[in-house]
Amino acid sequence: MKFQIFKEKLKIEEIISITVFILVQLFASFKVLLNSTCSFKTVFILLILLLIFTLLLFLALKDFKTMEVDQKVSLYLIITLLLLNVSFFLVKGSTWGLEVTRNYFYLPYENLIGAIILGLIFQLIVVITKEKGLGQGDVRIAIICGLLIGSSNLILWLYITIFTALIYGLILAYKKKRFKGLKIPFVPFMVLGIIVVLLLSL
């Protein structure tokens, strides 16, 4: 796997994204540690979340720079999150929640339902638009989103994702003085939606 998204000099948007990501991760870690006992379980969950957020940041930055979704990383994330949710459900049952993460994996079956709903919606858009609106990479990211936020947070996530992408698109169109043929990376806004929803659930 080759991580080659930083060959060129970072743009101001990318520097801001990385800075915000680090601050959000520090805030989330502090909040979780403050509200729970510092046990092995807490540290383990924080490490998992750190890894997940780091990979999401990579996917967002790569899409922003290349308009492509990394296939291997997105598939690894889907498999990992599927295994986590299924194992949580099998080990502790449908009402089990990880205390240190509040709503993150609170109802594993809700996360699985969320992944199915988002996956089907995005796949339908891909088929209808013949990959002109969204691509298969966006479908994989949508499944990841569902596995992280669950079905109960889908509406909030959609609002955040769509409106932030729309605002960015309008700003970009104003700068370039055109709407036609304008391509907007969608993954960064999907990841932003995940981060906002999960932070609000803390």
RARABEL-V632978 format. One record per residue. N is the residue number from 1. RES is the residue in one letter. PHI is phi in whole degrees, -180 to 180 (NA if undefined). Layout:
N&RES&PHI ; N&RES&PHI
This chain:
1&M&NA ; 2&K&-111 ; 3&F&-94 ; 4&Q&-120 ; 5&I&-91 ; 6&F&-110 ; 7&K&-67 ; 8&E&-91 ; 9&K&-64 ; 10&L&-67 ; 11&K&-82 ; 12&I&-61 ; 13&E&-63 ; 14&E&-72 ; 15&I&-63 ; 16&I&-63 ; 17&S&-60 ; 18&I&-65 ; 19&T&-62 ; 20&V&-62 ; 21&F&-59 ; 22&I&-63 ; 23&L&-64 ; 24&V&-64 ; 25&Q&-64 ; 26&L&-64 ; 27&F&-63 ; 28&A&-63 ; 29&S&-63 ; 30&F&-63 ; 31&K&-64 ; 32&V&-65 ; 33&L&-64 ; 34&L&-68 ; 35&N&-95 ; 36&S&-149 ; 37&T&-74 ; 38&C&-81 ; 39&S&-104 ; 40&F&-60 ; 41&K&-61 ; 42&T&-62 ; 43&V&-63 ; 44&F&-61 ; 45&I&-65 ; 46&L&-63 ; 47&L&-65 ; 48&I&-63 ; 49&L&-65 ; 50&L&-61 ; 51&L&-64 ; 52&I&-62 ; 53&F&-65 ; 54&T&-65 ; 55&L&-67 ; 56&L&-64 ; 57&L&-62 ; 58&F&-60 ; 59&L&-62 ; 60&A&-66 ; 61&L&-67 ; 62&K&-65 ; 63&D&-65 ; 64&F&-65 ; 65&K&-87 ; 66&T&-118 ; 67&M&61 ; 68&E&-132 ; 69&V&-102 ; 70&D&-64 ; 71&Q&-66 ; 72&K&-65 ; 73&V&-62 ; 74&S&-65 ; 75&L&-67 ; 76&Y&-59 ; 77&L&-66 ; 78&I&-60 ; 79&I&-62 ; 80&T&-61 ; 81&L&-68 ; 82&L&-61 ; 83&L&-62 ; 84&L&-62 ; 85&N&-66 ; 86&V&-66 ; 87&S&-67 ; 88&F&-62 ; 89&F&-66 ; 90&L&-70 ; 91&V&-77 ; 92&K&-116 ; 93&G&95 ; 94&S&-71 ; 95&T&-101 ; 96&W&-77 ; 97&G&-128 ; 98&L&-76 ; 99&E&-59 ; 100&V&-75 ; 101&T&-116 ; 102&R&52 ; 103&N&-92 ; 104&Y&-55 ; 105&F&-125 ; 106&Y&-61 ; 107&L&-124 ; 108&P&-53 ; 109&Y&-69 ; 110&E&-66 ; 111&N&-65 ; 112&L&-65 ; 113&I&-64 ; 114&G&-60 ; 115&A&-65 ; 116&I&-65 ; 117&I&-62 ; 118&L&-65 ; 119&G&-60 ; 120&L&-68 ; 121&I&-62 ; 122&F&-68 ; 123&Q&-65 ; 124&L&-63 ; 125&I&-62 ; 126&V&-61 ; 127&V&-67 ; 128&I&-64 ; 129&T&-88 ; 130&K&55 ; 131&E&64 ; 132&K&-87 ; 133&G&-88 ; 134&L&-136 ; 135&G&-114 ; 136&Q&-64 ; 137&G&-62 ; 138&D&-66 ; 139&V&-64 ; 140&R&-62 ; 141&I&-66 ; 142&A&-62 ; 143&I&-64 ; 144&I&-61 ; 145&C&-58 ; 146&G&-61 ; 147&L&-68 ; 148&L&-93 ; 149&I&-102 ; 150&G&81 ; 151&S&-70 ; 152&S&-72 ; 153&N&-108 ; 154&L&-63 ; 155&I&-64 ; 156&L&-60 ; 157&W&-62 ; 158&L&-62 ; 159&Y&-59 ; 160&I&-62 ; 161&T&-63 ; 162&I&-67 ; 163&F&-70 ; 164&T&-68 ; 165&A&-66 ; 166&L&-64 ; 167&I&-62 ; 168&Y&-62 ; 169&G&-62 ; 170&L&-66 ; 171&I&-64 ; 172&L&-64 ; 173&A&-65 ; 174&Y&-65 ; 175&K&-67 ; 176&K&-88 ; 177&K&61 ; 178&R&-161 ; 179&F&-108 ; 180&K&-66 ; 181&G&74 ; 182&L&-77 ; 183&K&-106 ; 184&I&-121 ; 185&P&-69 ; 186&F&-95 ; 187&V&-60 ; 188&P&-56 ; 189&F&-79 ; 190&M&-66 ; 191&V&-67 ; 192&L&-59 ; 193&G&-60 ; 194&I&-60 ; 195&I&-62 ; 196&V&-64 ; 197&V&-63 ; 198&L&-69 ; 199&L&-66 ; 200&L&-66 ; 201&S&-82 ; 202&L&-71
